[in-house]
Amino acid sequence: MVTPDLASEEDIAKLIIPDDLPDEQPTFKAYIEAKVYDNEGHLIHYHRQPMRSLTQYFLALMAIPIIGTYQGASIDQAPGILTSVLGLPSQQNTTESANISWDWAIQLGSGTQAFSLTLTGLAAPISNGTGAGELSYGPLSVSYAGSTIFVSIQVTNTTSSAISVTEIGLTGTIYIQYNNGSINTYSFLLSYDTFSTAISVPALGMAVFQITLSFTG
């Protein structure tokens, strides 16, 4: 027999704290920014907007330092979120010991698509190169100050035509490194956003795209 709750729905409603209190500030904020420069190095455009579209793969990646990479002392299998979401193996496929690590990258694109928690890539990724429609990607820069992480990349348009950037994604790659020297890699799309207005990188110009992740108390 199921015993009814002693508190009524009305009583419970009185105990719920609204999530839109006027003085309440979110503890996690994320932004995407773009600074565009002409061929003489002059800043000609600046854009900033909230980043709203973290995927389930971001949640799974962040779970690794919290829940670990195995279930417990007597269960040497990976937690379900790592196998079901990230597709990692439940156990090592060799008798060798292994390490797990990961890194980030920023991918730019020229298409658009509806956001989904399970998106695996951009609609139309812009390739790294110097040919028509390509941007030359510089090294990724990751820095932090206080409780804020800055992830940025500089791209250069070496072509004679402007290139329009309409989408941006934060990607991640997990590496399982075995002592025998073999490495298995798994890549994911951690966030996906479209720019409210297209970012035009002029011919022979450059741009810096940045994702800012900020945590506050």
N, C-alpha and C positions, 0 to 999 in steps of 0.2 A: 504494500500500500504506500502511495506517495503522500507525504505530509505537506499540506499547503504552506507556502511561505507565511511567516508571521507578519512581515511587512507588506503593505499594499503597494500597488504600482505607484500610487500617488506619493506615498512616503519615500519610495526609492527615488522618484523624480526630484524630490526636494534635496536629496543628498548628492545629486550629480552636479559636478562643477562644470559650467559651460566652457566650451573650448574657444570662445571668442570674447573673453574679458577685455575691456577697453585698454587696460594697462598691461596686458600680457604680451610678451614678445616671444616669438618662436626661438627655441634653443638651437635650431639648425637653419642656416641660411646658405643659399648657393646662387651664384651669379655667373653669367657668361658675358665676356667683354671682347670688343674688337677695336683695335687702333689701326687705322690705315694711313700709309705714307705714300707720297708721290715719288717719282724717280730722283728727286733731289733731296729726299729725306724729310720733307715737310709733312707734319700731321694734317691730314685733310678730312678725316672723319673719325668720330668716336661713338661707339655704341655700347650700351650696357642694359641688360635685362635679367630678370630672375631666371634661374635654371629650375625647371619644375619636374623634369621627367627622368627620375632615377628608375632603373629597371630592377627586376628581381635578382639579377646577377650581382648588382651592387650590394644588395642585402646579404646574399650568400657569401660574397667575398669578405664583407665586414664581419661575418659570423666566425671566420676562421680564428682570429685571435681571442674570441670570446668562448667558443665551445671547443676549440682545438681541432685536430685533424683525425682523431680517433675517438671512439665512444667511451672507452674506459680501460682500466687495468686488465679486466678479464675479457673485454670485447675489443679486439684490435681491428675493427672495421670503421670506415669513415662514417661520420654522421649523415643522416638522410638528406639534409639540405645540400651537402656537397655532392652527393651522388645523383640526386634527383634533379637539382637545378643546374649545377655546374657540370654534371656528367663525369666527375672524377671517379676513378676506380674505387670500389669498396675496400680493396686490399691491394698491397703491392703485387705486381705480377712477376716479381723475381724474389729470390732469397736475399738480395742485397738490401742494405738499409738505404733510406732515401731522405732527401730534404725537400721542402716545398717553399717556393718563393714566388713573387709576382712583381710585375711592373705595370705602368700606365702609359697611355699614349692619347693624343688628340687626333681625331679624324674629321676632316672637313668634307662637305658634299655640296652638290649643285641641284639636288632634288628635294622633294618633300614627301612625307608620308604620315599617316595617323600614328600617334604614339600607342604602344602596347608594352605591357610589362615584360613580354617575351621577345621583343625585337632583338635581332641578332646582328643587324648591320644598318648602315645608312642607305637611303634610297638610291643615291648616285654618288658614291665616293669619288673625290678628286684625287687622282693618282699623284704620287711623288715623282716629279720629273721636270723636264724643261720643254716638253712638247706642247702642242696646241691643247688648251684646256687643262694643263697640268700646273701644279704649284710645286716649287722646290721647298720641301719641309726641312727646317733646321732641327737641332736636337731639342728634346723636351726638357723644360726647366721645371723643377718642383722645389718650392721653398715654403717656409712657414714663418709666421710672426705671431707670437702670442697663441691664440686658439684658432688661427686662420691658416689654411693651406692654399697656396697659389700654384696652379698647374698651367703653364703657358708654352706656346710654341710660336716661332717666327716663320712665316712663309714668304717666299719671293716669287713674283710673277716675271719670268724672264722672257715672256712672249710679247708680241706686238699688239695684243688685244686684251681688254679688261676681262677678268674672270669673276663671275658672280658666285658668292658663297651663301647658301640658303639654309644649311643644316650643319650641326656640329654634334659630335659624340665623344664621350670619354670612354676609351676602350681599356681593357685589362687583359693581361696574359699571365697564366699560372704555369710555373715550371716545376715538374717533379724530377729531381736530379738524383740519379742512382750512383752509388759508389763505383760501379763498373764503367762509368762515363756516359751512359745513355741518358737522354733527357726526353721526357714527354711534355708537350706543350698543349695548353687549352686556352683559347681566346674567347673574349666575351665583350658585349656592348654594355657598359655600365650606366650610361645616360644617353638620352637622345633629345635634342631640342631643335626647333626651327627658329630662325631669326624673324623677328616681327617685321623687319625690312631687310632686304637682301644686302649683303656686304660686298661691295664692288672693289676688287683689288686691281688698280690700274696697270696698264702695260708698263713693264719695267719698275713697277712699284713693289711695295711689301706691306705686310700686315702682321700684327701680333694678336693672337687669340688666346684668351685666358679664361680658365674656369676657377672660381674662387669658392672654397668650402669653408664656412665659418661656424664655429660652435660658441654659444654664449650660455651663461648660467641663468 
